[in-house]
Amino acid sequence: MDKKKFDVLVERESALNWHAFDAYTTPAGSLWPRFFYYYGNDIGFLEWSKKRAIEDFFWQPSKPADINLYAAQIRNLTVRSNNIPVKIALPSGEDNNNLGLRSLSLSGDLENFEILSENANPYIRLYPNVKRDRSVLPYRLPVFKALEKITWVDVVVEPLGQPLDCECLLQFSNLQGLNLTGNLSNVASLKKLEKLESLAIRYAPNLENFPSLNAWDNLKSFIGWNIEEITGKRLKTELKELIKSGKELEYCSVSKLRSSVWFTTEYGIPFTNWESKNAKIATKAYKTALQKIAKGKTENEVKQALVELIETINKLPNIETVEREDTSIAIQQLIEASPVKIQQETANNWFDEVRDF
């Protein structure tokens, strides 16, 4: 966890007295805290929650874990695995009363999760670790046999990272609601999810071969937001036609249509997680390089703009492995935006020649 954000620091193996929070309430009298972020291995919070409801709980264990959510009163539970096996037993649909689990979010290395369930149908959110390289083979979700009956799922990947292969979503054949965020591939397969009533696509730079909105007979709601403009214009037209036809619809919208250049150069600037002063300097240098590259007519002009960016980064303090990778991604994005075609290997050579980090 970011050391600037934690409120209490304990050893990962410490047993915690979760009842220490029992006496605390908000001025209005409701339970406090409502949200917990816990990095550690004490699963006593599950037993505690059977008597004291929790609205949101984020948990990242550091050793293999096996938990049972039967009777746990955690409305929204997020579990993150960083290469750690985690087994989660879900309450059955009959056991999951109004105070129990509403949504389960799994993040990190999803292949390390084992889900046990009998007819459980929580709202599932998936945040898989994907590569930051758009050129690699698309990512496929692991098969979650115990979740095959779920009706709602969200999947979030990076817009400028490894794409999600939408065909892997067909394992959830009962889906009525689907929210997808990020870089997608094989979107044509989504038309096989015949029970869809609600579909939302956000921050998607590539929607080539996306199905017609008429492909889903039960569709009542469609949202396309910050999506690539070519397919987005078609979907906007189709949505207008559906409205004119008198089809019964709930909230629908197609907006913020974006060019491929926007995703690369505006949304995807890779320095946003740096220390604030370094981030500001690097981002300014990135945008300056982009302006020069956009006007460039020769390979040498593009090279000079990249060299100036790298030299600016050279002067910043505390540039380590992660920052080096971010700068490499910035170089890749800039040559993609260049009107002069530059080979990635050539740009990498320039990067290695100039950088001193």
Sequence and secondary structure as in RCSB ss.txt:
>XXXX:A:sequence
MDKKKFDVLVERESALNWHAFDAYTTPAGSLWPRFFYYYGNDIGFLEWSKKRAIEDFFWQPSKPADINLYAAQIR
NLTVRSNNIPVKIALPSGEDNNNLGLRSLSLSGDLENFEILSENANPYIRLYPNVKRDRSVLPYRLPVFKALEKI
TWVDVVVEPLGQPLDCECLLQFSNLQGLNLTGNLSNVASLKKLEKLESLAIRYAPNLENFPSLNAWDNLKSFIGW
NIEEITGKRLKTELKELIKSGKELEYCSVSKLRSSVWFTTEYGIPFTNWESKNAKIATKAYKTALQKIAKGKTEN
EVKQALVELIETINKLPNIETVEREDTSIAIQQLIEASPVKIQQETANNWFDEVRDF
>XXXX:A:secstr
  TTT S    TT    GGGGTT B TTS BS  EEEEESS THHHHHHTTS EEEEEEE SS EEEE TT  EE
EEEEEESS  EEEE   TTT  TTS  EEEEEE GGGEEEE SS   EEEEEE   S TTS  B     GGGTT 
 EEEEE  TTSS EEGGGGGG TT SEEEEES EE GGGGGG TT SEEEEEEES  TT   GGG TT  EEEEE
EEEHHHHHHHHHHHHHHHHTT    S EEEEEE HHHIIIIIT TTTTS HHHHHHHHHHHHHHHHHHHH  SHH
HHHHHHHHHHHHHHTSS   HHHHHHHHHHHHHHHHT SS   HHHHHHHHHHH   
